[in-house]
Amino acid sequence: MSDILDEAHSIMQCKECPWYKSCVMPMRFTAEDIRQQIEQSAPAMGAGQPLDPNMQNLMSSLATSAQNSLVEACPIFIERLRANPKLTQRIKEIMQNWGKAEDTTD
């Protein structure tokens, strides 16, 4: 009985969630966002001073690579993925086979 209540609770949370219908989206941030975060977390590192070009290039590279590997997702979606390995595997299979089914119908 508790399984049914847990699922009903998740459905209600999902419908009330501000993420509704956009459970997953890529994170977006820039080198400037990273620079601001570094300054906020370590103000003694020379806040207000311009960064040298090598450090600016490093932060741009970090921002680009992080955007390609991180995703922002609603907590309910993450919980469901963690709780159900079969769901995770199914999503992985769909992504690995993306476009193959479309190619066979042409």
N, C-alpha and C positions, 0 to 999 in steps of 0.2 A: 504494500500500500504506500510505503514511503517513496518508492520509485515514481509512482504516479504523481504524488504531490511534488516531488522534486522537479519532475518534467513540467508540470503545470506552472510551478513557480518560475522556472527558466523561461517558459513561453511568455508569461506576464512581464517578466523583467525585460525580455527582448522587445516586446511591443511598446514598453514605456521608455526604452533606452534612447538616448539622444543619437546613438549611432544607427538607429533603425534604417535598414536598407542600404547601409554603407558600412558593413561590419569590418571590412578590411580596406585599407588604403596605404599606398606607399608613403613613407615619411618624407617630408620635404624640408630641407634646410640648406643654408648656404655657408660658404666659408666665413661670412660675416657673423652668422649665428654661432658658429663654433668659436670664433674669436671672442664674442661677447660672453659666451659661456665660460671660457677660460679666464677672462678678466674677472667675472663674478666669483668664480671659485678660488682664484688665486690673485687677489688684488695687488699683492706685493711684487708680482712679476713685472711691474712696470706698466701699470694701467695708464692709458692715455698716450703712451709712446707708440709711434708707428712701428709696424712689424717689418722686418727685413723681407725682401722678395722671396728668399728661400722658405721662410716660415709661412708666408702667404700662399706659396705654391703647395706646400705640405698640407695646409688646411683646406685648400681647394680640392686636393686629391682625396683627403679624408672625407670631405662632404660628399663628393661624387661616389666613392666606394661605399660609404655608409648608406646612401640612398638606394643603392642597388642590392643591399643585403638586409635592410631592416624594414619592418612593416609595423604599422600601428593598427591595432585591432581591438575590437570591443572585448571587455572582460568575459562576457558570456561565451563568445565565439572561442576565445582562448581556452576557457574552462572545458568546453565541449570537445575541443581538439585533444586536450590533455587526458580527458576522461575516456575517450573512445579512439583507441589506436586504429580500429577498422575505418573510421571516418577519415582520419589523417592519411591512411594508406590509400583510400579511395580518391581523395583530393590529389594526392601525389600522382596516382595513375592517370587521372584526368589531365593533369598538367603535362605529364610525360607524353601523352598521346594527343595533345592539343593539335588540331589541324589535320590529323591523319584521317579521321572519319570524313571530314569535308573533302579531302582529296579523292577518296574512293567513290564518292557520289557523282563526281564530274565525268 
